[in-house]
Amino acid sequence: MIRLNKYLSEAGVCSRREADRLIESGRVTVDGKRAVPGTQVEENQEVRIGKKLINSGNEKIVLAVNKPAGIVCTEDRREKKNIIRFLNFPVRVTYAGRLDKDSEGLLIMTNDGDLINAIMRARYRHEKEYRVTVDRPLLDDFKEKMENGVRIKDKEKGLDEVTRPCKVNIIGKYTFSIVLTQGLNRQIRRMCEALGYKVKKLVRVRIMNIELGDLKPGAARKLSKQELEELYEQTEARKNAGIGRAVK
């Protein structure tokens, strides 16, 4: 038997923390009975969130997805443009790290809860690379200011901190690439705003060793065996990966 929050996480529904919230909200049932925090389940039991049957399964699916702008990274079914409904993948997968609604580009989506948790652990400082276009020409000191850290504030969210040092490469008059090792809410947009720029387009092009490449907007692909091995090597999820089952 395993704890219900771990079962939901391994089924790719969400992280364990989010699973706890679902359970506390009363939306999760086991064999038709409302689950409570600490509930344990066996593989042959029927687990549902609302009316949806959850199948833990054994095959580990890991996808690279090119999220278009306008699609929302959320599990909330009330959001008609949520990424789960948009992708409509035959196996239940969810995202390992969000992109905001206005941003586009690479998402890793999987039913491997251990991988999701490993990717989301901020202390490991996993690299994520973005290509950004702003509304006015980049000044000579832009690269240095961004790389050294920018103080960003949001009174409503209680945010007031200097961002970690990062890597910036100026691509064109209005365009630059940036590699971050942290994921504050709308971080790049806030950094640019603090320096007097407005982001016009933001595309995530890499997460660790996984690159967006020429994947078309809205499309998804399974990661190759080599990509998976490298990805699991960089996280603590490797021991539970089941890599051989991930790519057919």
N, C-alpha and C positions, 0 to 999 in steps of 0.2 A: 504494500500500500504506500501511496505517496500523498503528501499534502496537496490539497486542491489548488492552491495558488501555484505550486510547482507544475502540477498537471496542466493548468491553463497556459502557463509560460512555455512549457515544452510543446504544447499544441500550436504555438505561434500566435496565440490570441493577443497577448500583451505581456508586459513585464510582470514580475511577481508583485511589485508594489501596486500596479494598476489592477492586478487580479484581486488583491486584498480589498481595494475600493469597490470593485464589482460585487464581491461577496458581501461586503458590509451593506451595500445598497439593496440587497435582497433580490438581485436579478439572476443569481446563479442557483440552479437546482441540481440535485443528485438523486436519480431515480424518482423524480417528481416531487422531492421534498426540498424546501428552501435550505440552502447551505448556510453555515455560519463560519466565522473565522476559526481556523484550525481543523476544519473538516478534512478527513482523509478518504481517498478513493482508490478503487482497484480498476484495472484496465477494462473489465467487462461491465462496469457501471455506466449508466446513461447520464452524461453531464450536458446541461443546456444553459445557455445565456439567453434569457427570454425564451423564444420558441426555437432558437437555432441550436441544433445538435453539434457538440464539439467532439471531434475525433482526434485523439492524441497522435495516432499513426506512428510509423517508424521511419518513413522516408524523410530525410532532411532535404528541404528545398531551400536554395539560396539564389535569389534573383538580383540582377542589376536592372533597375527601372529608370526610365527617363520621364520624370514628372513634369507635365506641362504647367505653365503658370495658370492660376485659377483653380487648381485642384488642391484640396485641403488634406493635410496629414492629420487625420483624426479617426477614432473608432466610433464616433457619435453618428448613429444612423439617421439622426435628424438632419444632418448635413448632406444634402443631395449630391454634392460634388466631392465626397470623401474619397480618399485614395483606394480604399478597399473595394468600394462599389465600382470605381472607375476602372481598376485593373481587372476585376472579375476573374481572377485566376481560379482554376478548378480546385486547387488545394488552398485551404485557409492560410494565408500568410499576412504578416504585418510588417511595419517599417521599423528599422533600427536607426533611429535618429530622424528628426523632422526636418522639413524645409517649409518655410512659411508660404502662405497662399500665393503671394506675388512672385516668389522665386521658382526656379525650374532646375532641372538637371537630375543628377544621380541620387537615387535612393537604393539602399540595400533592403530588400524585403525577404522575409524568411519565416518558416514555422519552427525554427530552432531558438527556443527561448533562452538557452544558455549563451548563444552567440549574440542575441540582442542585448542581454545584460552585460556581456563582456565589451561590446562596442560602446555601450553607453557609459561605461565607467570613466569618468573625467580624469581620474588620477593617472591614467595611462597615456594621456595626451596624444591620442591617435590623430594623424594628419588628415585634414580635409582641405581640398583645394577648390577655389572658386574663380570664375572669370566675371569681372564686374565692369559695367559701363555707367558713367555718371553724366550729369547734365551740363558740366562746363569743363574747360581744359584743365588738366592736372598741372598744378604748379610744381616748381623744381623741388620744393621741400616736402611734397606729399609723401613720397616713398619713405623718407627718413622718419617723419612723424608717425606714419602708420606702423612701421616696423618697431619703433621704440615703445609703442603702447599709447593708447588714447583714453582719456578719461571720459566715460560715458555715464549719463545720469538719466534717471526716470523716477520722479518723485512718487508717482502712483504705485510703481512696483518696488520702491525702496532700493533702486539700483544706483550705486555711486561707486565706481571702481575703475582702475586703470587696466586695460586689456593686457594680456600677455604679449611679449615680443613675438613677432610673426615675420613671415617672408613675403615681400611684395616685389613684383616685376612689372614695370611699366611696358605695356604692349603698344599703345597708341595714344593719341591726343586725349581721348576720353576713356580709355580702357586700360585696366590693369588686372593682374592675377594676384591672388593672395592665398597663402597657406596658413590655416589656423590650427591650433592644438587645443582649443576650448570652444564651447558652444553656448555662449550667452544668447538670450532671446534677441533676435534681429540684430545680432552683433555687428555685422558688416555695415548694415544700413545706419546704425547708431554711430559707428566710428566715422563714417563719411559725413553724416550730419554734423558731428562735432567739429569737423574741419571745414564746414561750409559747402558740402556737396550733397546732391540728392541722387540716389541710385535709380537709374532708369531700367537696367536689366541686370539680373544676378543669376548665374548658372553655376551649379556645383559640378565640377568635372572629374573629381577624384575623391575617393574615400580610402585611405591607406593605399593598398596595392591595386584597388579596383578602379578602373578608368571608364568614363562615360563613352569615350571614343566616338564612333559614328552611329551610335544607337539613336534611332529616330524618336521624336517626342511622342510619348504615350506607349512606346514599345517596351518589352521586357525580354530578357534572355537569362538562361541559367548560367551560372558561373562555371568556368572550365575547372577540371580537376586541379590544375596547377594553381589557378586563382584561389580555389578553396583551401588548398594546402597552405598557401602563403597567408591567407586571411586568418585561418585558425592558428597558424604559427604565431601570429601577432597578438592573439587574444588568449584568454584562459579557458576558452570554450573547447579547445582541441580534444581534450580527453573524452568529451561527450559527443563529438562531432558526427561520427558515423559517416565519414567522408565518402566511403565507397558507395553509399546509398544515395548520395546527393546528385550524381550525374549519371544518367542512363545512357 
